[in-house]
Amino acid sequence: MINRIRLDAYDQSHYSRGRSNAVVLLWWFIQGTLFRFSIHNMYGWRRFLLKLFGAKIGSRVQIRPTVKFTYPWNVEIGDYSWIGDHVELYSLDRIVIGQHCIVSQNSYLCTGSHELQDPRFSLITKPIVIRDGAWVASDVFVYPGVVMHEMAVAGARSTVMRNIPANEVHAGTPAQFIRYRFQEEAAEHEEENRVCH
């Protein structure tokens, strides 16, 4: 088979990290030291460091010291949300997490990929949005461009390749609809749809 991939031609000059190389390196140093080795309950300190580097962090957000942010200036997290141990926010593009959301341990929110058919393996980025009240359970991989709507759930160890509608629980690889999170709200919604039609 002819080798169609030419990594020696790889070029991401079109992509901007949003800050200078010096700021990027400084953040990586701070994250690997002052952030990473802060005491478990020093949530305010970690919020302060993230805000210092341009992240938008709401009130009483709880972020564990082992969380990794590629570029914090691309991240927004709403009030009262929790980000668990060893979560990775691969924020080449925007990651917006709403209020009262949970991203559980070992999950990976990935905003970057590559063009499969391009011999130069070009970089592609798309934002991820996790809306209010949604839960990304343990060890979930979220693809670039995904939107999890209000109160949506991605079950543990799922691969989320498509949007999850409001109030739906999806699980598996790829994640598929399992059930409604709040059955009474789903029943009310179905009743409204019947009346409207």
N, C-alpha and C positions, 0 to 999 in steps of 0.2 A: 504494500500500500504506500502511496506517495505521502510523504509527510507534509500536511497542509498547514501545520502550526509553526509559526516562526517567532519564537519568544525573543529572539535577538532584535526583532522589529517592534517589540512592545513599546507603546508610547501613551502615556497618560497626561501629556502636557495640557490637554484640554480641561483637566480636572483641577479644581482649586480646593485645597484643604481648609480654606477660610481664615487661616492665620499663617504667619511667617514660620519658617523652619525652626527658628529660635524658640518661638512660643510653643510649637508642637513638642520640641525636645524638652522644654522646661516642664510642660504638663506631664509628659511621660515620666520625668524624674520625680515630680511631686506625687504623682499617682503611685509610683513604686516605693515611696518612702513615707511621707507625712500622711497620705491618705491610707495606704495599705496597712500601715502599722499603728493606726489610731485604735484606741480602745473601743470595744464592741458598741457601747452606748453613746459614743461621741457623734451622734447624728448631726448636731448643729455644726460641728467642726467640718464634717465632710460636705455638708450643704454649703458652708462658707467657701471652701476650696473650689467646689464646682462653680459657684456663682462668680468667683474671682476669675475664672477662665471662661465666662460667658454663658454658662448653662442657666436656664430659667427653672428654678426649683421652688415649688410652692411651700406652704406652711406645713410644718411637722411631717415632712417627707422622711421616711426611714430608709437609708441606704447603707448596706453592710460594707465593711472595709474591703472585702474581696471583690466587689463589683469593679468591672473594667469599662472605662469609657474611652473610645478611640479619640474622638474630638468632642469634648463636653459642650462647646459652643453650638453644636448641632442638636442638643438635647433639651427637651422641655418636659418637666414632670409636675403634675398638678398636686394640689393639697392632699395630704394624708395618704399618699400612695406609699407602697413598700416595694423595695427592690432587694431581692434575697441574695444569699451568698453565691459567689462565683457566677453571677449573671454577667454576660458580656453584651454591651451595647456597641456594636460595630457601626459607629455613627459616621460613615462616609457621607451620608445624606441625613436629612432630618429624622429624628425619632421623637414623636410627641406622645406622651403618656398622660392620660387624663387624671381626674381626681378619684381618690378611693380605689385605685387600681393595685393589683398585686402582680409582680413578675417574680415567680418563685425560683429557687436555687437552680443553678446550672443551665438556665435558659440562655438562648443566644438569639438576639435580634439583629439580623443581618441586612444592612441596606446596600451592600455591594455585591456585584457578580461580574461575569464576563460574557462577551458575545461569543457563543459557541462556534459559529460558522465563520468568524473573522480570523484569518490567519495570524493577525496581530494580537488576538485575544483581548480585544478592547474592553476597558472598564465600563460597567453600567452601574448607575446608582439610582435608587428609588426610595422615597421616604416610607416609614412605617408609622402607623397611627394606632394607638391603643386607647379607645374612648372610655369615658367615665364608668367605673365599676367593673371593668373587665378583669379577668384573671388568666394570666399565662402560667399554667401549672409547671411543675418541676421538669427540667430537661427538655424543654420545647424549643424547636428551631422555627423561627419566623422568617419567611422569605421577604426579599425586597418588594416594596409596593403593597404589602398587606395592610388592610384596615380591619381591626377587631372592633365591632360596634359596641354600644352601651350594654353592659352586663354580659357580654360574650365570654365564653370559657374555652380555652384550648387545653385539653386533657394532657396529663403527664406523658412525657416522651413522644409527643405528637410532632409531626412536620406540617406546619401551616403554610400552604402554598397559595391559598385563596382567601378572600375576605370572609369573615365570620359575621353573620347578621346579628343584630341585637337579640339578647336573651337566648341565644343558642349555644349548646355545648357541642363542640366538635372534638374528635379524637382520632388517633391512628396516623398512619403514614401512607399516603397523604391524609390529612385530617378530613373527616367527613362528619355530617350531622349525626348526633347520637340521640339528643332529646332537647327539650326546652329547659332552661335553668329554672325559671319560675312558671310552673304549669298554669297557675290561675291567670297570669298576665297573658300567656299564649292563648288561653281559652277566650279571654275578653277580646283580644285582637282578632281572632277568627270570627267571633260574633259580630264585631264591627264590620269586617269585610263582607259578611253575608248580608247585613243590613244595607250596605252601600251598593251592593250589586242587585 
